[in-house]
């Protein structure tokens, strides 16, 4: 994985063109550094956490763009007019989408997640950046496949130009499901190599990150262009896990194109 730094409860990768990263859980901070307004006890604590993140990145909180994620397969093209959407209240978040992309600089595209798979990416030639939220429902709806298919077919993005980071999520060992969910993955036709059955528990175990990776590959994107953070959110002390605690907060994954 490319070199990521850590400062003020953020891990991030910074280049002359892009900033991308992830907020971390910290029990010493308000609501453990939860970044999500839709799951919190005190909205002002979340806004304070977001201000701290923005300050660390040397941007304004009004540069954030947030989506009202619904485990859909829908995406949205962000422009400068969308700046501040969802930054201070859920009422202004981009409605009913789980993926965002933009060509515009100085916009921090964000997504919120605990055990779900976060994807952040940029395209070298087209100077485009984006984020995708893919819980298991989004994966079986193929949101990642559909997003990259759209970018290739409608935004003239060549497959070889993408750089993709698949973030920390629930590991295959901890992501156990019953037969109904297994069938949804099985019906994809390409997920079976990333599934095993536990005879002792009568449960299926699915590697959601690898299925998402395969959806990228199915669009002609080389595996050399894809990196995966294998940190398990259930196990890692710096991570939020819905499977471990239904009242948990959420990470913010983000990417911003710089104005150069």
N, C-alpha and C positions, 0 to 999 in steps of 0.2 A: 504494500500500500504506500502511496506517496507520503512524504513527510508532513505530518500534521503537528501544529504547535498547540499549546494550552495556555490560556490566560483568562482569569476572571470567570471560571466555570464554563468556558467554551473551548472546544477543540476545533481547530480550523486549519484550512490550507489557503495560503494567500499567494497570489502571483501578481504580476504587473497588470493583468487583465481581469482577474476574477478573485472573489473572496467566497469561500464556501465553508460550511462548518455545522456544528451541532452543540446545543446547550446540554449541560450535564446536570444530573441530580446532585443536590447538596443539602443535607438535612439541617445545616446551619443557616440556610437562607430562607426567606419567606416562602412558605409552602414548598420547601425543598427545591426551590428554583423552578417550580412549575411554570410553563410558558403558555398554558392554554386557558382561555377565558371560559370555554364551555365545560370545563371540569375544575372548579376551584371553590374555595370557601370565601375568598375575599378578592374581588376583581382588582382592587387597588394594589394588592400585593403582586398580582400578575403583571399589571402595567408597570410597577416598579421594577420587576425582573426584566421586562422587555426594554425599559429605559436603560438599565444597566448593560444589557447586551448591545443595544444601539450605541451607547457611549464607548464600549470596548471596540466596536467596529468603526468609530469616528463618523457615525451617521446620525440622522434624526430618526426618531421613532415614526415620523410621518412618511418615511421611505419604505416602511414595511408594507407588504401586500399579503393578506391571509385569506384562505378559502374556508368556507363552511363545509368541511369534509363530511361526506355522507356514504362512504364506501361505494362510490359510483365508478363508472368507467368514462367519466366526462372530464374534459380539460378546457382551459381558457387561455386565450392570448392576452397578456397584460400590456397595457400602455401607460404612459406617464399620467394619464387621467385617473388611473386606478390607485395611484399612490395614497397610502394611508388606509386603504380598504381593510377593515378588520383589525387595525392596529390598536385601537383604543376601545372598541366595542364590537361584539359579534354581529350587531345589527347591520354593520356596513361591510361585512366580509363578502367575498365573491361567493355567490349562492350555488350550492349543489354541484360542486366540482371537486375533484381530488387530484388535479394536476394543473400546474401553471407553467407558462413559458413566456419569454419576452426577448426582443431584440434591444430594448431600451436600457441605457446605463443607469446606475445609481438607484435601482429598484431592488430591494431585498425580497426575493420570493421566498416564502416560508411554507412549511408544513409541520403538523403536530402529530406525534406518534409515541407509543410506548412499545408494545410488542410487534406492531405492524412494520412492514418493510418500507423504509424511506429511500428514495432514489433522487440523487441530485446529479445534474449533468450540464455539459456545455458542448457546443459545436465549434471547432477551431476556425473553420473557414467562414461560416455564416454568422459567427459572433452572436450566437443564440444561447440562452441559458434556461434551465427549467428544473422543476421539482415534481415528483410523483409520490403519492401516498398509496401503498398497496398492502392492505391487510389481506387476509385470505379471501375475503369476498371480492376485493378489487383484483386479486390475482386470477380467480376463476372467471371473472368478467374480462380479463386480459387488458386491463387499463394500460399497462406498460407497453404491451405489443401494439395496442391501438394508438397510443401517443407517438411512438417512434414511427409507426407506419404513416401517420398523418404528417409528421415532420419531413419524412423522406419524400412522400408523394405530393404534398401540398406546399411545403416550405423549402423545397429543393435542397434539403440537407443530405449530403452523401453519407452512407453508412460509415465509411472509414473516417469521417471527421468527428464523430462523437467521442467524448471522454465521460465515462459513467462511474459514479460511486454509489454502491449499494450499501446502505448504512446498517448499523447494529439493529438486531431484531431478535425475536424469540428463536432459539436454536431448534434444530430438528429433534433433539433429545427431549426438549420441553414442550414442543408443539405436538401434542397428541390429540387425535380426533376420533370420532365415531365413523361408522360406515357411510353416513349420509354426506358428510363433508368429503370423505375420501372419494366417493363417486363423482363429485363435482370436479375434483382434480384429475381423476382417471379419465373423465370425458374430454379433457383437453387434448389427450392423445400424445403428449410428450412429457408429462410430469412423473410417470411411473419410476424412472431411475432415481428419483429424489424422494421416494416413499418406502418405508418398511413397516412391517406388521409385527407387533409385540404379542406373542402368544400368551404370555403371562397376564397381561392387562386387557387383552382383546381390543387394543387400540392401534390405530395407524399413526405413524410419525412422519411429518412432512417437512421438508426443507424448503420453506417459502422463498428464501433468498435465491436458492438455485433455480427454482421454477421461474422467478422473475428474471434471473440472468438468462435462462433459456429463451424467454420472450424477447430479450434484446438480440440474442444470437439468431432467432428466427426472422429477424429483420435484416440480416446480413451484417450485423455488427460483430467484429472480431472479439474473442475472449480477451485478447491482449489490451483491448480498450476498456475493459470492465474490471473494477476492483471491488472487493467485498470486505467489509469490516465484520469479522466473525464473532465479535463480542456478543454474548447472550444476555439479553436484557433481563431475563429471569434471575440470572446468577450474579451479574455485575453490580457492585454496590453504587456505582455512579449512574445507574440506569433505572428508569421507570418500567415497571412490568404490570400490566393489567391482569395477567394470569396469576401473579403473586398477590396483588392487592387491587381489588376492584375500585378502590378510592384513590388510586395513584394519580399523579400529575402526568404531564406530557413533556417530552423533549421538543425543541424546535430545531429542525434541520433547515438550512438556508443556503442560498447562493445569490451573488450579486455580480453583475457585469460592471466593470469600472469604466469611467469616462476618460478615454485616452486618445 
